Amino acid sequence: MRSAAERVVREDRVRRAGAAPSIGQRLTEAISALENAGVPEARLNAELLLADLLGTDRGGLLVRRREPLKPALAERYEVMLRRRAGREPLQHILGAQEFYGLSFRVDRRVLIPRPETEGLVDAALALDLPRRARVVDLGTGSGCLAVALAVERRDLRVAGLDCSPEALEVARHNARRHAVDDRIDFREGRIARPPEEWRGAMDLVVSNPPYVSEQDWNGLEPEVRDHDPREALVAGPTGLEVFEELLPAAFGLLRPDGVFIAEIGCGTESAVGSLAATAGFRAIDVRPDLRGIPRVLVAERGADREART
Ligand SMILES: C[S@@+](CC[C@H](N)C(=O)[O-])C[C@H]1O[C@@H](n2cnc3c(N)ncnc32)[C@H](O)[C@@H]1O
């Protein structure tokens, strides 16, 4: 038998729970709040935030839509929605982004890995590199390329270089998260001046360098312009400035039979292709991303070539 006090407490809990909006109601309000704030894909964003909070997925929200949303969770949801309505990226609020099937920690210190960059991993894996081949990722950021390659090919010896010590903290965290930290040599430094001991030692150089022009930067979505690190994206007035130093640097790092793979900006394939040829590369090929945009440059160093710059 319950005591009268226990009955009152229980009835109060039931009454308060009854008064709380259901998960479905709260979601509907959240979608319209994000729409009003001009957030693209408002429904998807509202659902992903609430699913993360409830430790479920979008299907789980549907199953639980009639349940009341507990006040403590409702408050936390409110905070998340306020951040997203202020155009903070969804990935910063969730603290993670998936890349090549792996979850990467992301925050203001690094560029959020983009789906088109996965094409570089595909191109690298298709090379069928020899066992224990050496690979370096120039401008490693979150470490997404270096970590994905180290996970996919457990025998590779991988290195990553970035000029941002803050980005390298995130890259090291991501390498530990995926248990490849003992196989990735992360270094702080500039692309134009990589460690001397890497010279002529690499079978593969991969890079997703900054390639946005200063003018294009101003037109980017607030999520990118106000939250991604500017130096991770902007190369200079034309957008080609980092490639001008990256291509000769990559050429110098490669073994004679080595390969260079880089992500390039929309519409820059002939400009970057010419820079690659000037640096001494041959068999220069540019492959499209999933939207058909020329995106992944693959070039061979060539055994008998010397850098021309
Ligand atoms: C476009 S982000 C790419 C990050 C990551 N590889 C990816 O694909 O998501 C470029 C990275 O290069 C670094 N970076 C830019 N200029 C650099 C330079 N001159 N030397 C070394 N790192 C540079 C930035 O700090 C940033 O982390």
PDBQT file of the ligand as one rigid body, heavy atoms in Angstrom, charges set to zero:
ROOT
HETATM    1  C1  LIG A 401      40.908  22.794 -46.052  1.00  0.00    +0.000 C 
HETATM    2  S1  LIG A 401      41.605  22.379 -44.452  1.00  0.00    +0.000 S 
HETATM    3  C2  LIG A 401      41.669  20.626 -44.657  1.00  0.00    +0.000 C 
HETATM    4  C3  LIG A 401      41.580  19.854 -43.366  1.00  0.00    +0.000 C 
HETATM    5  C4  LIG A 401      41.396  18.351 -43.563  1.00  0.00    +0.000 C 
HETATM    6  N1  LIG A 401      42.515  17.759 -44.267  1.00  0.00    +0.000 N 
HETATM    7  C5  LIG A 401      40.108  18.075 -44.317  1.00  0.00    +0.000 C 
HETATM    8  O1  LIG A 401      40.193  17.634 -45.481  1.00  0.00    +0.000 OA
HETATM    9  O2  LIG A 401      39.019  18.280 -43.763  1.00  0.00    +0.000 OA
HETATM   10  C6  LIG A 401      43.272  22.915 -44.666  1.00  0.00    +0.000 C 
HETATM   11  C7  LIG A 401      44.189  22.742 -43.474  1.00  0.00    +0.000 C 
HETATM   12  O3  LIG A 401      45.480  23.185 -43.871  1.00  0.00    +0.000 OA
HETATM   13  C8  LIG A 401      46.075  23.973 -42.858  1.00  0.00    +0.000 C 
HETATM   14  N2  LIG A 401      46.945  24.919 -43.567  1.00  0.00    +0.000 N 
HETATM   15  C9  LIG A 401      46.598  25.996 -44.299  1.00  0.00    +0.000 A 
HETATM   16  N3  LIG A 401      47.683  26.568 -44.835  1.00  0.00    +0.000 NA
HETATM   17  C10 LIG A 401      48.751  25.851 -44.436  1.00  0.00    +0.000 A 
HETATM   18  C11 LIG A 401      50.156  25.938 -44.663  1.00  0.00    +0.000 A 
HETATM   19  N4  LIG A 401      50.661  26.876 -45.452  1.00  0.00    +0.000 N 
HETATM   20  N5  LIG A 401      50.945  25.030 -44.065  1.00  0.00    +0.000 NA
HETATM   21  C12 LIG A 401      50.439  24.052 -43.285  1.00  0.00    +0.000 A 
HETATM   22  N6  LIG A 401      49.125  23.913 -43.040  1.00  0.00    +0.000 NA
HETATM   23  C13 LIG A 401      48.282  24.788 -43.618  1.00  0.00    +0.000 A 
HETATM   24  C14 LIG A 401      44.915  24.616 -42.120  1.00  0.00    +0.000 C 
HETATM   25  O4  LIG A 401      45.287  24.922 -40.781  1.00  0.00    +0.000 OA
HETATM   26  C15 LIG A 401      43.837  23.545 -42.227  1.00  0.00    +0.000 C 
HETATM   27  O5  LIG A 401      43.837  22.703 -41.102  1.00  0.00    +0.000 OA
ENDROOT
TORSDOF 0
